Amino acid sequence: MEEIVVARVRNAHGLDGEVLVELLTGDPDDVFAVDRVLRVSGGRERGPGRLTLKGARRHKGGLLLRFQEVSDRTAAERLQGRELAVPQEELRQLEEDEFFLHDLVGYAVVRVSGEPVGDVVTSYETGAQLLLGVSAGGDEILIPFGRQLVTEVDRDARRIVIDPPPGLLEV
């Protein structure tokens, strides 16, 4: 059962156990539904392995979450830096042109001419756009992942075809 990391706890908020999280999903309304159970991972301190969502509200570019198992600031502070995940099968089915970012790692990136560029090693969400980190000859090239450059994503061949403007792939 594969799990998808959907948020990272930034810090405690207030005195009643709320935490501010950085979103790592494009579907926060679907993912952070009341009574959803999230798995907790990472961090140095031991704490609950699973948390049940009691409430969620938007705040400063993230979400404030309240859990049944966390009732005060001290317990919320123990979650700082931890990641929250859900089983992939509990998430909605993706449309044909949607992707889980972690699934793109390992895809080969090629130009429309067929010339290899490199392999996807990571992704970055900048707020303005999504960037793929592509390993090319020992360097990492950042390639915007959007319809302007990406002409095809072939899931079966694990290949992304791009039509880059001049200079984009210069390192």
N, C-alpha and C positions, 0 to 999 in steps of 0.2 A: 504494500500500500504506500504509494508515493505521497509525500506531503509537500505543500506549497507554502513558502514563507510569505505572509500577507502583510506583516507590519513589524516594526522594531520599536520598542519602548524607549522614548526619549527621556522622560522624567515623570516624577510624581506631580500631581496638580491638586492643590487644595489639601484639606485635612481628612477628607472622607474616603480616600482610597482610589481616586481616579488617577489614570495615567494618560499622558499625552503620547501618541504614537505617530511615527513616520509611516505613511502608507506605502506599501510595496505591491499594491494591486490597483487595477483600473476599475474595479467593481466594488467599492467600499459599501454601498447600500445593500448589495447582495451578500457580501462576505460577513459584514458585521451586524448580523441579525440577532435580536434578543434570543437567548437560550442556546446560541451556537457554542460549542465546546472548542476551544483553541488549545493546541499543544504549545508549551513554553520550552524554549531551548536557549542554550548559550548562557553567558554570565558566569561569574565566579561563585556566587552564593547559591546554595541549594534552596529550592523553593518548590511551590506546587508545580507538578508536571503538566497539569491541565487546568484551565480556567473556563468558567461558564460566563458568557457575556450577559450582563444585566442591563446595559444601556450604552449608547454611543451618540456622540454629537460632534459636529465639526468645530474646529478651533485652530486658528493660526496655521493654516495649511496642512493640518493633520486631523486627527480625531482624538477626542477625549473618550476613554473607555472606562466603564465601571464593571467590576466582576463580582460575582456572588461570594467568592472566596477571599476577597481583598476588602477589608473594612476600614483601614486607616492609612495614614500617610507612611508610617514605618513599613508596613507590608508593601505598599505601592513602590517605595524607594528600592526595595529588594528586586524589583522587576526591571530597573533601569538597565538598558543595554541588551535586554533579552529579546529574542525573536518569537513571534507568534505565528503558528502554522495551522493549516487545516488539510485534511485528506483531499487529494485532487478530485476524487469521485464525488465529493460534496459540493464542488464548484459547478457552475453552469457549463454546459457544453459550449465550446468555442465555435464561432462562425468560421467559414472557410478562410477569411483574410485576417483572423486573429491568432495570436501565438502567446504561449507562456514564454517569457524571456529566457528562462533557464533551458527551455527546449532548443533554443537556437545555438547554444554553446556547442561547438564541434562542427557546425555547418561550414562547408566550404563556400567562400565568396569568390565569384568570378565576374569578369566584365561581360557585357553582351557579346563581345567577340569570342568569348570562351577562355580568354587569358586569365589564369589564376591570380587572385589578389592575396589570399591567405585564409585563415580559419578563424571563426568567431571564438574568442576566449572569454568574453564578458560583455556586459551591457551596462549603460549608465543612463539614468533618468535625470535630466537636467532641469526639469520643470517646463522648459520651452520645447524640448524634443527628446527623443530617444536616440542614443548613440550606441552603435555596436563597436566594441573593442576587437579589432582584427589583428591577429599576429601575422606579420608579413616580413620575412627575412630577419627575424630577431627584433624588429620594432613593432610597436603597437600603433595602428592607424585607427582613428576614430571616424566612423562612417555613419552619417545620419540614416536612421531606419524609417523611411517614409516613402510614399508613392512617387515623390520627385526623383529619387535615385534608384529605388528598388523596383525592378521590372518583373521579377518573379521570385517566389519562394517555393521550391520543390521539396515537399516534405519527404517523399519517397527517396529522392536522391540526396537529401540533406544538403541542399545547395541553395545559395542566394545569388541571384543574378542582379548586377547593378550597372547603371549607365552614369558614371561619375562625370562631373564637369572637369575641365582641365585644371590641374593643380591639386585636386582633392587628395590624390593618393601619393603626392610627393612627401617624402620624409626627410 
